[in-house]
Every structure is written in C-alpha cells, then in structure tokens.
Amino acid sequence: MADYDKALELDKKSAAALAGRGRAWRAKGDLDHALADFDAAIKLEPKSAQAYLNRAALYQGKGDLDHALADYDKAIASDGKLAIAYNNRGLTLHAKGDFDRAVADFGKAVGLDPKYARAYLNRANAYRGKHDLERAKPDLEQALTLDPNLAAAKKGLDEVTKQLAARAAAAPAQ
C-alpha cells in the first residue's frame, strides 16, 4: 500500500497506481476505498479495460451484479480480446440465472483462449444449470485435460457422469 501511496505522491494522475492501490484495498476488505480508487482510475483512463475489470470484480464480490455487468460490458467494449472479461461476465450472468448468455460468454472466452480451463469449467456449470448434461460433460473433460488438478472439474465430471448413468438406467428399454 505504501508503494502505491508514494507513487501517487509523485504522480497524482497515475491510473496504474490508483488501480494497484484499489486492488490492495480490496484485498484488505476495504471495498469503499477500493471503489474510490477504481473510480478515480477510470476517470483518468476511461477506455482502460483493466480498470473496468477491477471495478466489475469488486461489484461482483459485493453482489451488485447489475453494476458488475455494466463494467464488464465496458471492459469488453474497450478490448474485445480479453478472455477473462467474457469469463467473468459469464460468471455474473450465471449468478443471475441467465444461463444462455453465460454459455455464450464462456464460449467466447474459450474461443479467445482455448487453454482457459476455468472457462470450460464455467461453461459446463452453465450447461448444468440448463440441465444439458450431454454438453457439460465434454467441457468438464476438456477442463481436466488442460488442468488435471482442477478439483471442481473433477467433482463436476463425477456428478455429471453419475447423473447421465442414472438417466440412462431410468430410460425405458426400446
């Protein structure tokens, strides 16, 4: 924190120092100071995708999903090639129960970064929210291929596999 304060003493208009201090405030749990620094950084650099991502994550953490979505939209408008922006907006949409749009955002994230294991996991969870287990399973498998230590993907794959087996067992014989 002291380093960011010192940087701001030298340059009060350093958006990077404000953003860094905002992240430090957020890590300490002081969301009001973090928000003030993120707002100031955005005022200095209104086209900075990273500045909007910082503030969106803060809003998302506070449960203010509408403001988080608005900032993720602005981040994507500033830089449409940030897989994390699509992933995080997808998480926010998922939290709001908008599984179709969440699936689309996670799809965009993996399209931009095919090695983004968490985006595959998140898309699988959105598919699960839609009860589309057949589409969830390959995403969980891909997440594990990319990150074999991703415990949530392993747990999800085990659950989906059991649910699909139970569904097949309950299906009438033809």
C-alpha positions as CSV (number, residue, x, y, z in Angstrom):
1,M,0.0,0.0,0.0
2,A,2.8,2.4,0.9
3,D,4.4,2.0,-2.5
4,Y,1.2,3.0,-4.2
5,D,0.8,6.0,-1.9
6,K,4.3,7.0,-2.7
7,A,3.7,6.6,-6.4
8,L,0.6,8.8,-6.1
9,E,2.5,11.5,-4.2
10,L,4.9,11.6,-7.2
11,D,2.1,11.5,-9.8
12,K,-1.5,12.1,-8.6
13,K,-2.8,11.2,-12.0
14,S,-1.3,7.7,-12.2
15,A,-4.2,5.4,-13.1
16,A,-1.9,2.4,-12.6
17,A,-1.0,3.4,-9.1
18,L,-4.7,4.1,-8.3
19,A,-5.7,0.7,-9.7
20,G,-3.0,-1.1,-7.8
21,R,-3.9,0.6,-4.5
22,G,-7.5,-0.2,-5.2
23,R,-6.6,-3.9,-5.6
24,A,-4.7,-3.7,-2.3
25,W,-7.7,-2.1,-0.6
26,R,-9.9,-4.8,-1.9
27,A,-7.5,-7.5,-0.7
28,K,-7.7,-5.9,2.8
29,G,-11.5,-5.9,2.6
30,D,-11.9,-2.1,2.4
31,L,-14.3,-2.0,-0.5
32,D,-15.2,1.6,-0.1
33,H,-11.6,2.8,-0.5
34,A,-11.1,0.3,-3.3
35,L,-14.1,1.6,-5.2
36,A,-13.0,5.2,-4.8
37,D,-9.6,4.3,-6.3
38,F,-11.1,2.3,-9.1
39,D,-13.5,5.2,-9.9
40,A,-10.6,7.6,-10.0
41,A,-8.5,5.3,-12.2
42,I,-11.5,5.1,-14.7
43,K,-11.9,8.8,-14.6
44,L,-8.3,9.2,-15.6
45,E,-8.4,6.4,-18.2
46,P,-12.0,5.9,-19.3
47,K,-11.0,3.4,-22.1
48,S,-9.0,1.1,-19.9
49,A,-10.5,-2.4,-20.0
50,Q,-8.4,-3.4,-16.9
51,A,-9.8,-0.5,-14.9
52,Y,-13.3,-1.7,-15.6
53,L,-12.4,-5.3,-14.9
54,N,-11.1,-4.2,-11.5
55,R,-14.3,-2.3,-10.6
56,A,-16.5,-5.1,-12.0
57,A,-14.8,-7.7,-9.9
58,L,-15.4,-5.5,-6.8
59,Y,-19.1,-5.1,-7.7
60,Q,-19.4,-8.8,-8.4
61,G,-17.8,-9.6,-5.0
62,K,-20.3,-7.3,-3.3
63,G,-23.2,-9.0,-5.1
64,D,-24.0,-5.9,-7.1
65,L,-24.4,-7.9,-10.3
66,D,-26.0,-5.2,-12.4
67,H,-23.1,-2.8,-11.9
68,A,-20.7,-5.6,-12.4
69,L,-22.3,-6.5,-15.8
70,A,-22.2,-2.8,-16.9
71,D,-18.5,-2.7,-16.1
72,Y,-17.8,-6.0,-17.8
73,D,-19.7,-4.6,-20.9
74,K,-17.4,-1.5,-20.8
75,A,-14.3,-3.6,-20.5
76,I,-15.3,-5.8,-23.5
77,A,-16.2,-2.6,-25.5
78,S,-12.7,-1.3,-24.7
79,D,-10.9,-4.6,-25.5
80,G,-12.9,-7.4,-27.0
81,K,-10.0,-9.8,-26.9
82,L,-9.8,-10.3,-23.1
83,A,-11.0,-13.8,-22.4
84,I,-11.1,-13.0,-18.7
85,A,-13.7,-10.3,-19.3
86,Y,-16.0,-12.7,-21.1
87,N,-15.4,-15.4,-18.5
88,N,-16.2,-13.0,-15.6
89,R,-19.2,-11.6,-17.3
90,G,-20.4,-15.1,-17.9
91,L,-20.0,-15.8,-14.2
92,T,-22.1,-12.8,-13.4
93,L,-24.8,-13.8,-15.9
94,H,-24.7,-17.3,-14.4
95,A,-25.3,-15.9,-11.0
96,K,-28.3,-14.0,-12.4
97,G,-29.7,-17.3,-13.8
98,D,-29.1,-16.2,-17.4
99,F,-27.5,-19.5,-18.5
100,D,-27.9,-19.0,-22.3
101,R,-25.9,-15.7,-22.2
102,A,-23.4,-17.2,-19.8
103,V,-22.8,-20.1,-22.1
104,A,-22.2,-17.7,-25.0
105,D,-19.7,-15.6,-22.9
106,F,-17.8,-18.7,-21.8
107,G,-17.8,-19.9,-25.4
108,K,-16.3,-16.6,-26.4
109,A,-13.7,-16.9,-23.6
110,V,-12.5,-20.3,-24.8
111,G,-12.6,-19.1,-28.4
112,L,-10.1,-16.4,-27.4
113,D,-8.1,-18.6,-25.1
114,P,-8.5,-22.3,-25.9
115,K,-6.3,-23.2,-22.9
116,Y,-8.5,-21.4,-20.4
117,A,-9.5,-24.4,-18.2
118,R,-11.7,-22.4,-15.9
119,A,-13.8,-21.1,-18.8
120,Y,-14.5,-24.7,-19.8
121,L,-15.5,-25.5,-16.2
122,N,-17.7,-22.4,-16.0
123,R,-19.4,-23.2,-19.3
124,A,-20.0,-26.8,-18.1
125,N,-21.6,-25.3,-15.0
126,A,-23.9,-23.1,-17.1
127,Y,-24.9,-26.1,-19.2
128,R,-25.6,-27.9,-15.9
129,G,-27.8,-25.0,-14.9
130,K,-29.7,-25.6,-18.2
131,H,-29.9,-29.4,-17.4
132,D,-27.8,-30.0,-20.5
133,L,-25.5,-32.7,-19.1
134,E,-24.5,-34.0,-22.6
135,R,-22.9,-30.7,-23.3
136,A,-21.5,-30.2,-19.8
137,K,-19.5,-33.5,-19.8
138,P,-17.1,-32.7,-22.7
139,D,-16.4,-29.3,-21.2
140,L,-15.6,-30.8,-17.9
141,E,-13.3,-33.3,-19.6
142,Q,-11.5,-30.5,-21.5
143,A,-11.1,-28.5,-18.3
144,L,-9.4,-31.6,-16.7
145,T,-7.3,-32.2,-19.8
146,L,-6.0,-28.6,-19.5
147,D,-5.7,-28.6,-15.7
148,P,-5.7,-32.1,-14.2
149,N,-5.6,-30.5,-10.7
150,L,-8.9,-28.6,-11.1
151,A,-10.8,-30.2,-8.3
152,A,-14.1,-28.5,-9.2
153,A,-14.0,-30.0,-12.7
154,K,-13.2,-33.5,-11.3
155,K,-16.1,-33.3,-8.9
156,G,-18.4,-31.9,-11.6
157,L,-17.4,-34.7,-14.1
158,D,-18.1,-37.3,-11.4
159,E,-21.5,-35.9,-10.7
160,V,-22.4,-35.5,-14.4
161,T,-21.3,-39.0,-15.2
162,K,-23.5,-40.4,-12.4
163,Q,-26.4,-38.3,-13.5
164,L,-26.1,-39.4,-17.1
165,A,-25.8,-43.1,-16.0
166,A,-28.9,-42.7,-13.8
167,R,-30.8,-41.1,-16.6
168,A,-29.8,-43.9,-19.0
169,A,-30.8,-46.5,-16.4
170,A,-34.2,-44.9,-15.9
171,A,-34.9,-44.6,-19.6
172,P,-37.5,-47.2,-20.9
173,A,-36.0,-50.0,-22.9
174,Q,-36.7,-49.9,-26.6
